[in-house]
């Protein structure tokens, strides 16, 4: 099972306008955690996200997409980064999240959500996926096309 663990700041904490001084030892603790998950074979990806000001928001109206100029969510509500892991259960994902370092402030809260896998979808939807996106579905869900 694949899970995404997203990190965000605690909205209940008061934020200070000034960024805290960079802590090299704390940063290394995060990297050691990534290394531990990688060596355990569970880490697929781990990334931090740049501030929302460096991004864009796209919305939809009347079936067409358009660029939204804001307002954007307050920084305390934004995802600061993520871990994408593959483990045997939600319990195992929780155990990894409980071991994650903290201290940069953008990761006070970790949310764990299971990604949709081929086992979560009915056969008729899997068939539509295989027909509409054969190369992607073969790469994303190899068992989906194993019988072809």
N, C-alpha and C positions, 0 to 999 in steps of 0.2 A: 504494500500500500504506500502511496505517495502522499506526503503531507507538506503543506507550506506553513512555516512558522513566521509570522510577520511581527515586526518589532515597532513599537511606537512609544512616545513619551507618555508619562502619566499626566492626564489632564488636570488632576487634582493638585499637582505640584505647582508652585509658583515658579515662573521662569524668570531668569535674569537675562537682560539684554546682551550682556557680555558672554562670549563663549568661554568655557573653562579652559585652562591651560592644557595643552596636549599631554597626555600621560602615556609615555612609551611603554611602561610595564603593563598598564591596563590594555593597551592595544595588542601587545604580545600575548596577553591572556586570551583575547578573542581569537587571535591567529592559532594559538595552541589548541583551542576548542575546535576550530575548523579542521586542524590537522588530526585531532583525535577522531572526529566524525568521519573524515576521509579515510583514515586507516581502518576504521571499523566497517567501512564499505557502505555507510548510510548516506553520506553527503553527496547530493547531486549538484547543488549550487548554493552559494552564499554571497550575497551582495549587499552593499549599502546603497541607499538611494540619495541622489542629489536633491537639494531643496526644490520645492515646487516652482519657484521663480524661474528655474532653468528648464521647466517642462512646458507642457501645453495640456489643455483640456478640450476634448471633443465631445459634443452632445449630439442629440438627434431630435429633429422636429419634422413632422409630416413625412417621415420615412427617409429623410436626407440628413447626412452628417454635416456639422458646421463647427467652427472653432469658437470656443467660449473664452472671452477675455478675462474672466474672473467674475465675482470674487472667488478666491480659492479658500479652501479650509484653513483654519488657523494651523500654524506649524505644529502645535501640540496634538492635532488630530491626524497628522499625516504619518504614513508608514515610513519609517526610517531605514528599513532594510528587511531582508528575509533570509531564511534558510529553506532550501528545498531538500527534503530527505525521503528516503525510501526505507521503511521499517515494516515489521510484521503486524503492528497494531497501534491504535491510538495511545494505549498505555505506554508503549515503547517511545512514541513521539513525545509524550509528556515527560518521560524520564530524561530524555535528551534535553528538552527545553529547561527542565529544572536545573540542569548542570551548566547552562549557558552563563557566561560572565555578564556582569552589568556594571554600569558606571558612567557611560557616555551620555545618559539622559534620553537618548532617542530610542532606547530599548527597555524602558521600565516595564512595559506591558508586552507580553508575548501572546499572540493569538495563534492557535493551531487549528488548521482546517484541512480535511482530507480532500485531495484532488479527485475528480471524477475519473474512474478507470473503466475499462471495457466491461468489467463485472458489474458495474453500477447501472448499465444501460440495457434495455430490452433488445432482443435479437433483431427486431425490425429496424431499430435505430442504428445498431451496429452495421447492418447491411447497407443502409443509406450512407453511412460514413465511408464504408469501403468502396461503394460505387462512386461517390462524389470526390473522394480524396484518397485514391488508392496508394500513392507513394507515401503521403504523410501518414496515413493510418497504419501502413506496414511498418514505418519507422517508430511511430508513437506507441502502437499496440501490436507488436509482432504476432501474438497469438490470433489476432483478429483475422489475418489473412493466411494463417498456417494451413488451412484446409483447401486452398485454391491451387 
